[in-house]
Amino acid sequence: MPLAWLDRPPRVLFCTDTYAPQMNGVSVVTAMSVRGLAERGWRCEVIAPRYPRSMARGGLCPSGFERRVTSIPSVPLPGYRDIRVAAPAYRAVADAIDRFRPDIVHCQTEFMIGRLAQVAAHRRGIETVSSYHTDFARYAEAYGAPFLRRTVSSYLARFHRRSRRVFTPSRSAAAELLRLGVRRVTEWGRGVDTDCFTPTRRSAEARERLGFGSRFTFLYVGRFAAEKNVELVLEAYRRASATVPQGVMRLVLAGTGPREPSLRAAAGEGVTFLAHLDRERDLPELYANADAFAFASTTETLGLVVLEAMASGLPVIAVPAGGVREHLIDGVNGIAYPAGDAAALAAVMRHLASEPGYAPELGRRAREQAEHLAWAAELDRLDVAYRAMLAGSTAAAPFGSGGQNRAVTAVRTPAIAGSEASAKLWRS
């Protein structure tokens, strides 16, 4: 859908506080958006933190894309070195916007880079949209600071109210934004690459190479951080494995994070740790050759790893909370258990490992559901939504015409321009 008044391809600038080579749901969704929109005729650039060369790993962004990333100096977050905190380099962000001249600035995160980009774009009269990927208010509780939840929620609400449209991947996340007074909310991003993550990568040879053999293998993929509650998965596995003959089951934990030392110290026999997997080569094979996916987080707005496991043909054992609730169907494509209940999770593990044929049937249905959540359709909707914005439309039709997404509301955003208004945004 070309825009007649543009004499060049439309341009979008993604501004994010996390990107490749750091692996998480936000960096993956951003990279997928960049790649998919480029295929649909957009020119895309990214502003992101600068990462040390020691972190450089492939498998997330298109080859050569580094040329289109403006890197902001950053330092490691104390206690979690993989997370980078960008410098308050407003001038660098503003210069990148002036050089690239985007038609839309998409703030993928709400903190330093996202906030600087929001201010700079408003000063220049450029359309801004944002994404709500992470429930940081509940993270405050996971990190032992529940008293900060209201403060964090208030900041997030102010940030997203300034956007022409807010994209979030689940009904529960959209409802949370609406509760906070954010009205221009669209469900988007409930996608998974079903070509990359597929059961066809499963083979006896691969299982032998990975060391799985005939053992029933439970898999966790994600960060080793407080909000993920990986300790519960480890404790449940310890209980379950103690009730079956030795060598019947095993647990693979794939990821990195500040809890890794304590997890390794608590792990017993039959637990394997993996890190720094290539996302397009190693990770899909790992998923496909496991037997079930175990997850304990209750803070997911989507749970991308849950969708990747489902696409790979794995039954998901998880807490029906947040975005996970919208995909997990107990007894159909996986098994639900109560939050924080290691005994219940252990019972599910023991049952799956002891009932041949049950896990594969659940996994088959999981794959069937994932096939309806392919990324291509999500990217098509994003393309249409952006182009409608540039054409001056505030209609929600592109997102209300079917599929998994719908616009909650679509109203005109008041114009904010000029240095005085932007200064007020910073102070608010």
N, C-alpha and C positions, 0 to 999 in steps of 0.2 A: 504494500500500500504506500506508494510514493507520496511525498508531500510536495505539491507543486511549487510552493513558495520557497523551498530550500533549493539552493543551487549546488548542493553537495550532499553526501550521505549524512543522515542524522548522527549526532554524537552524544554519548553518555559517559559520564565520569563516575566511577565507583570509588567511594571513599570509605576506607575500612581500617580498623585498628588491629586486624589480624588477616594475614594472607599467606600464600605459599612463601616459604616452605613449611610454615606451621600448619598442622593438620587439625581441623575441627569442622563442625558443621557450617560455620559462617564462611571460612575460607573455601570450602568445597562449593557451597552454593554460589559464592561470588565468582569463582573460576568457571563454573558451569554456565553462569549467566553471561560472562564475558565471551566465552567460546561460542555459545549458542546465538547470542545477538550478533556477533561478528559474521556468523554464517547467514544471518538474516538481513545483512546489508548495513549494519551499524558500525561506526567507528567507536572503539571502546578504549579507555585508558583507566588506570587505577592509581590511587594514592594510598600508600600503605607504609607500615613501619619498615625500617631497614633491619635486615637480619644478618647475623654473622655468617661468614662463608662456611663455617663448620656445620651450619644447619642446612646447607643447600642440598636438596634432594629433588628428584624429578617426579613425574607422574601426576601432576596436578594441572599445570598450565600448558598451553600450546608452546611448542618450541619457538624460541626467539621472542616470546612475549615480554621478556624482561625489559626490552627497549621501550615498552609502553607503560612502565610502572615508575611513578615518582616516589622515591624512597625517602621517608622522613627519619632523621636520626632518632635512635631509640635506645633504651636501657632495659635490662631484664627486670621483671617484677620480682621484688624480694620474696624468696620462698617458692617461686615458680618461674624458673629462669627461661623456660620455653615461651612464656608470654612476654611480649615486649611492650613497654610503655613509651609511646611516641613523645618527642619533645613538643612543646607548645609553639611550633614553627609556623605561625600564621602566614608570614610572608612567603614561605615556600609553597604552602597550599594555594594561596592567592595567585602566585606567579604561575603555578601549574594550570589553574583555571583560566587565567588570561592567555596563556600560550595555546591551550587546547581549544578554548572557546566552546565548551559543551552546551548542548541544548537542554540537557537534564543532568543534574547532580544527584546521584543516588547514595545516600548515607547509609551504609550497611551496618554501622555500629554507632552507638550513642556517645562515645567518649571522645578522647582528644581529637583524632583526625576527623571523625564524623561531625563533631561540634564545630571545629574550625572551618570545615567545608561548608557547613550549613550557614555560618555567619558570612563567609566570603561570597557564597552564591546569592544570598539575600541582598547583599550590598550591590550586586551586579544585576539584580533583577532576573536571575536564572531560576527556572523551575527546580524545586527540590522534592524528592521523595525519600522515604526511609524504610528500613526493615526492622522488625522486632523479632529477632532470632532467639534471644536469651532472656530468661526470667531472672534477672539479676536481683530482684527483690527477695526471691526465695533463696538465692545463693547466700544472702546475708545470714540467713538462719543456718545454712549448712556450714558456714565458717564461724559460727559461734557469736554472731552479732545481730540477733533478731531485732534489737532496738533501732537498727538502721533501715529496716524494711520500709517504713513509711517515707523516710527521706529519699531513698532510692526510687521508690514508686513515684514520688512527686516529681523528681527530676526527669524520669523517663516520660511521664505524661507531658511535661512542658516541652520536652524535645520533640516528641512525635506530633504534638498539636501544630507545630510549625510546618509540617509537611503537607504538600498537596495531596499525597496519598501514602498510606502506610501499608506495607506488605508483611503479612505474617502467616506462618504455615499451618495453622490449626484453628478450629473453632474455639477451643478453650483459650488460646492466646488472644484471638480477636475479642472474645468476651471480656478478658482481663483489661484490654485496652479501652473497650467501651466503658467498663466500670470506672476507669481512671479519667474518663471524659474525653478520650480521643475518638473522634467520630468518622474520620475518613479512612476506614480500615477495609482492607481487601485480603481475603484468604488466598494466598499464593505460595508456591514452593513445595507443595506436597508431592515431590517427584523423586524418582530414583532411576539410575541408568540401568535399565533391564538388559541391555546388551553386554555391558561390562560385568554386572553381577548376575550370574546365571548358574543354574545347576549343571549345565553342560560342561563346566570345568571340573566336575567331580570325576575321579578315577581311582582305581585301586593303586595304580602306580604313584599317583600324587599323594595318596594317604600314606603309603609306605615311605615316600621321600620326606613327608612332613613328620613322620614318626608316630602317626596315629594308629596304623595297623587295624586290628579288629576292635579296638577299644572304643566305647561310646564317648565321643569327644564334645564337651561343652566349650563354648567360645564366648569370650567377652572382648569387644573392640571399643576403645574409647580412651579418654583421658583418665589418668589415675589421680583424681582430685576429690575433694571432700564431697562435693555435690553429687558425684557419681555413685558413691557408696559401694565401691568395689569390695570393701571388706566384708559386706554381707554375702556377696557371691562366693568369696573365698571360704567364709565360715560355713555356708550351706554345703559347699562341695566337701569340706572336711567331714561334716556330719554324714553326708550321703555316702561317700566313699568308704567310711568305716563300717557300713552295714552291708556291703557287697564284697564278693571275693576280690582279692588283689588283682589288678590288671583289667578289671571290667570297664572302668571309666577313667577319664582324665579331663583336666581343665587347662585351657590355653587362654592367657590374658595378653592381649595385644594392645600396646599403647605406651605412653610415657606420662610422667607427671610427678608432682611433689610427694605423693603417697607411695611411690614405687619402692623406696627402701623399706618402709614398714610392711608393705605387702609381701615383698620377697622374704623378709624375716619371718613372717607368719605362715608362709606357704610350706606345705609338706610335700610328701611324695605324690607324684602324678600331676604336678602343676608346672606349666611351662610359661615363661615370659618371652614375648617377642616385641620388638620395637623397630621403628623406622622402616616400615614396609612400603614398597612402591605401590601407590594406590591403584594403578592400572594393570599391574602385573601380579604382584604378590598377594595383595589383600583379597581380590576376587577369588583366587585359588584357595586361600585360607578359609574364607566363608564357605565355599562350595563343598569343601572336604571335611568340615565339621559336621556334627549331628544335631546340635541344638544351640540356640543363642540364649545366654543368661544375662539379665539386665536388672539393675536395682534402683536406677535413678527415678526420682519423682518430680524432677524440675524441667523436663524436656518440653519445649514448645512444639517440636516435631519428633525428634529421635531419629535422625538420618540413618544411624547404624542399624536401627530396628528395620527400616525399610530395605536397607542393603542386605540384611540377613534374610528377610522374607523373599526378596528377589532371587537370592541364592538357593532358595528351597529349604530354608531352616525354619523349624518351629521356634517361636519366640516365647521365652519364659520371662515375664515382666510384670511390673506393677501397673495396673490400669489407671495411670495418672497423666495429666497434661495431654500433649499431642499423641502419646503412645496409646491412650485410651481409644483414640479414633481409628486405630488400625488393628489393635489386638482384639480378636474375638475368641473368648475363652472356649476351649474344646473344639474349635474349628480350625484356626490357623496358628494356635499356640495355647499357652496356659497362663492364666493370671494368678497372682498370689498377693496377699496383703502386704502393704508397705512395712518394711522393717522386720519381717517375719522370716528369720533364717530357717526355722524348723519347717515352715511351709514350703519354702524354696527347696530345701533338702529332700522333702517328700516327693516333690515333682521330679527332681533329678533322678531319684532312685526309681520312680515309676517309669520314666522314659527309658532309662538304661536297661530296665528289666522286661520291657514289653516290645519285642521285635515287631516292626511294622507300624507301630503307633506314631512314632516320630516322623517317618517318611510320609505318612498320610497327612499329618498336620502340615508338613513342609510343602507338600504338593499344593495344598489349598493356600498356603502363604504365598507361593509363587503366583498362583492364579490372581490373587488380589493385587500383588505388586505390578502385574502386567497392566493394570488399569491406571497406574501412577507413573507412566513413563515421562521422562524429562522433556521430550520433544513437545508434548502438548502444553506443558507449563511454560516453556520458552516462547511458544507461539502466542500464548495469552499475554506474556510480558511485553512482547513486541507490539501487539495490538494496543495494549494499555498505554505504553509510551507514545506511540504514534497518535493516539486519540488525544493525549495531553497536548502534544505539539500542535494539533489541529484546533485546539481551543475547546475541546469537548470535556465536560465534567460528567458525562453520562456513565453509568455503571454497566451498560449493556455488554461490553466485551467480556466482563467477568460474570455476568449473570445468565449467560446463554448456554450453560451446560457444564458438564465435567465436575471436578471436585471443588472448584473455586466459586466464590460469590462475593460481590461487593457488599459490605455491610451498610455503608452510606457513601454518598458522593456529593459533597457540597463545595461551593467555591471557597478557595482559601483567600483571605484578605491579603492584599499586596503589602509587602514589607520591603522598603528600600531606603537607602541612605545610611550614612554612618551613625546618625543619632539613634535610629531604630535598631541598627545592628548592635550598638553598644548596649542598648536595653536588653536585647536578646542574651548577650553574654551575662548580664547581671541577674537575669531572671532564672 
